[in-house]
Amino acid sequence: MARKVTLVALLAAIYAVVSLLPGFPVVGVPGSDIRLTRSLEMGYGVALGPFLGPLSAFVGAVVGRVATGGGAAILFTPLALVSSFMAAAMARQRIFGLRGWAVSMLLMAGIILLWYATPAGQSIPLYAAPHLIGLGIILVLRGRITDLLHSEKRRSLFAGLILSSYPSTMAGQMLGNLIFLVLFSPAPAFFMTVLPITIFERAVITVVAAIVGVPLVLAVRAYFGEGQEKADQKNPRQPAGVFKSAAIQGEVLI
């Protein structure tokens, strides 16, 4: 437990520090921006699981926003929970009694349906096309994404992170749209105007998430594997490497 708490605190602190770097300015919201820390969220979820991963990202997001002045941007910190949880669920064989990919699929589908339930969503139906592509990736590949995220090969893990990060960051972005609608009630044309920018920034976030996520996931696996090896030495009756093996198979919720 102490190792988990330490790791959560460390990753939350890293998130907060990285959030001090400049990000993409949000059109229409003075003083708000989309930071590259968004790229950390998916790796946190895959590495730490569906509970500690989102917690680390959310705490880091809140601390980072408060440290940089807060403002309206702090209302968008829940996006970190969604993006991190989405990726974490895809990395698990089962969660809440369902297939991990199915949980992610249902969450993303629910967010997209909420968008289409708004007048803005109904007036610009094509806006959600990039988000529907993310949903399609989950539906088509399903457990294959989970298999890639469990791989110890860097190339396979990188592919898994690309495939899980895109739907995850698009789900977070759509939640941000819903919050933006509630707070500012922009004209629907606004969303279509910034759609090219949205696609570009989310593509960048996806690629950076995979680049950063590979060493992060491997480091966390090694970190907990080392801790288990020490425990095995104290308790020789338990087969060595049980924790690491279970974690790789996605059965242990770190």
C-alpha positions in Angstrom: 0.0 0.0 0.0 2.8 2.4 0.9 4.4 1.9 -2.6 1.0 2.7 -4.2 0.5 5.8 -2.2 4.0 7.0 -3.0 3.6 6.3 -6.7 0.2 8.1 -6.8 1.7 11.2 -5.1 4.7 11.1 -7.4 2.7 11.0 -10.6 0.3 13.6 -9.4 3.2 15.9 -8.6 4.7 15.2 -12.1 1.4 16.1 -13.7 1.1 19.3 -11.7 4.7 20.4 -12.6 4.2 19.6 -16.3 1.0 21.6 -16.3 3.1 24.7 -15.7 4.3 24.4 -19.3 2.3 26.4 -21.9 -0.5 24.6 -23.8 -2.9 25.2 -26.7 -5.1 28.2 -26.0 -8.8 27.5 -25.9 -10.7 29.7 -28.3 -13.4 31.6 -26.6 -12.2 31.0 -23.0 -9.7 33.7 -22.0 -7.0 32.4 -19.7 -7.8 28.7 -20.5 -5.7 26.3 -22.5 -5.3 22.6 -23.3 -2.0 21.4 -21.9 0.2 18.5 -23.0 -0.4 17.0 -19.5 -3.5 15.6 -21.2 -1.0 13.2 -22.8 -0.1 11.8 -19.3 -3.6 10.8 -18.4 -3.9 7.7 -20.6 -0.5 6.3 -19.5 -1.5 6.9 -15.9 -4.6 4.8 -16.4 -2.9 2.0 -18.2 0.0 1.9 -15.7 -2.0 2.3 -12.4 -5.4 0.9 -13.2 -8.9 2.3 -13.2 -8.9 3.7 -9.7 -5.4 5.0 -8.8 -4.7 6.1 -12.4 -7.6 8.5 -12.7 -7.0 9.6 -9.1 -3.4 10.6 -9.9 -4.4 12.4 -13.0 -7.2 14.3 -11.3 -5.2 15.4 -8.3 -2.4 16.5 -10.5 -4.9 18.4 -12.8 -6.5 20.2 -9.8 -3.1 21.1 -8.2 -1.8 22.3 -11.5 -4.7 24.5 -12.3 -4.8 26.0 -8.8 -1.0 26.7 -9.0 -1.5 28.6 -12.3 -4.4 30.7 -11.1 -7.4 28.4 -11.4 -10.2 30.4 -13.1 -12.8 28.7 -15.4 -10.2 26.1 -16.4 -10.5 24.3 -13.1 -14.0 23.3 -14.0 -12.5 21.2 -16.8 -10.3 19.1 -14.5 -12.9 16.2 -14.5 -11.8 15.5 -18.0 -8.6 13.9 -16.6 -10.8 11.3 -14.8 -12.6 10.3 -17.9 -9.6 10.1 -20.2 -7.5 8.1 -17.7 -10.4 5.8 -16.7 -11.2 5.1 -20.4 -7.6 3.9 -21.1 -7.4 2.0 -17.8 -10.6 0.1 -18.6 -9.3 -0.9 -22.0 -6.1 -2.3 -20.3 -8.1 -4.6 -18.0 -9.6 -7.9 -19.0 -12.6 -7.3 -16.7 -13.9 -4.4 -14.6 -17.2 -4.1 -12.8 -18.1 -7.6 -14.1 -17.8 -6.6 -17.7 -15.0 -6.7 -20.3 -12.8 -3.7 -19.9 -13.2 -2.6 -23.5 -17.0 -2.8 -23.1 -16.9 -0.5 -20.1 -14.9 2.1 -22.2 -17.2 1.6 -25.1 -20.3 2.2 -23.0 -18.8 5.3 -21.3 -17.8 6.9 -24.6 -21.1 6.0 -26.3 -22.9 7.6 -23.3 -20.9 10.9 -23.6 -21.6 11.0 -27.4 -25.3 10.4 -26.8 -25.3 13.3 -24.3 -23.8 15.5 -27.0 -26.5 14.5 -29.5 -29.1 15.2 -26.9 -28.2 18.9 -26.9 -29.5 21.4 -29.5 -25.9 22.1 -30.6 -25.2 18.4 -31.2 -28.4 18.0 -33.2 -27.7 21.0 -35.3 -24.1 19.9 -36.2 -24.3 16.1 -36.4 -21.0 15.8 -38.3 -19.1 17.4 -35.5 -18.9 14.1 -33.6 -17.4 12.2 -36.5 -13.9 12.1 -35.0 -15.4 10.9 -31.7 -17.4 8.2 -33.5 -14.2 7.0 -35.1 -12.8 6.6 -31.6 -15.8 4.6 -30.6 -15.5 2.5 -33.8 -11.8 1.7 -32.9 -13.0 0.2 -29.6 -15.9 -1.7 -31.2 -13.8 -3.2 -34.0 -10.6 -4.1 -32.0 -12.2 -4.8 -28.6 -10.0 -7.2 -26.7 -7.1 -6.8 -29.2 -6.3 -3.5 -27.6 -6.1 -5.1 -24.2 -3.7 -7.8 -25.6 -1.5 -5.1 -27.0 -1.5 -3.1 -23.7 -0.4 -6.3 -21.9 2.6 -6.9 -24.2 6.1 -6.6 -23.0 7.3 -5.6 -26.5 7.7 -1.9 -26.8 6.3 -1.8 -30.4 3.1 -3.7 -29.4 2.7 -1.6 -26.3 3.1 1.6 -28.3 0.4 0.4 -30.7 -1.9 -0.4 -27.8 -1.4 3.0 -26.3 -2.1 4.8 -29.7 -5.3 2.8 -30.1 -6.5 3.3 -26.5 -5.3 7.0 -26.2 -7.2 8.3 -29.2 -10.7 7.2 -28.0 -9.8 8.2 -24.5 -8.7 11.7 -25.3 -11.7 12.2 -27.6 -14.1 11.1 -24.9 -12.5 13.7 -22.5 -12.7 16.3 -25.2 -16.4 15.6 -25.8 -17.0 15.9 -22.0 -15.2 19.3 -22.2 -17.6 20.3 -25.0 -20.6 19.5 -22.7 -19.1 21.5 -19.8 -18.4 24.4 -22.2 -22.0 24.4 -23.5 -23.3 24.6 -19.9 -21.0 27.4 -18.9 -20.9 29.6 -22.0 -23.7 28.5 -24.4 -21.8 29.2 -27.6 -23.4 29.1 -31.0 -23.1 25.6 -32.7 -21.0 27.1 -35.5 -18.3 27.8 -32.9 -17.6 24.1 -32.5 -17.4 23.5 -36.3 -15.0 26.4 -36.6 -12.5 24.9 -34.1 -13.0 21.3 -35.2 -9.8 21.3 -37.3 -7.8 22.6 -34.3 -9.4 20.0 -32.1 -8.5 17.1 -34.5 -4.9 18.3 -34.7 -4.4 18.8 -30.9 -6.0 15.4 -30.1 -3.7 13.7 -32.7 -0.7 15.3 -31.0 -1.9 14.3 -27.6 -2.4 10.7 -28.8 1.1 10.4 -30.2 2.7 12.0 -27.2 0.7 9.8 -24.9 2.1 6.7 -26.6 5.6 8.0 -26.6 5.5 8.9 -22.9 3.3 6.0 -21.9 5.6 3.1 -23.0 8.4 3.9 -20.6 5.9 4.9 -17.9 4.0 1.6 -18.1 7.2 -0.5 -18.2 8.7 1.4 -15.3 5.6 0.9 -13.1 5.6 -2.8 -14.0 9.2 -3.0 -12.9 8.5 -1.0 -9.8 5.8 -3.3 -8.5 7.6 -6.4 -9.8 10.6 -5.4 -7.7 8.4 -4.9 -4.6 6.8 -8.4 -5.2 10.2 -10.0 -5.5 11.2 -8.7 -2.1 7.9 -10.0 -0.7 8.6 -13.4 -2.2 11.9 -13.5 -0.5 10.2 -13.0 2.9 7.4 -15.5 2.0 9.1 -18.3 0.0 5.9 -20.4 -0.1 4.3 -17.9 -2.6 5.6 -18.4 -6.2 7.9 -15.6 -7.3 6.5 -13.2 -9.8 2.8 -13.8 -9.1 2.0 -10.1 -8.8 3.8 -9.1 -11.9 2.3 -11.9 -13.9 -1.2 -11.1 -12.7 -0.7 -7.4 -13.4 0.4 -8.1 -17.0 -2.7 -10.2 -17.5 -4.8 -7.4 -16.3 -6.4 -9.2 -13.3 -4.9 -7.0 -10.6 -6.4 -3.6 -10.2 -3.3 -1.7 -9.0 
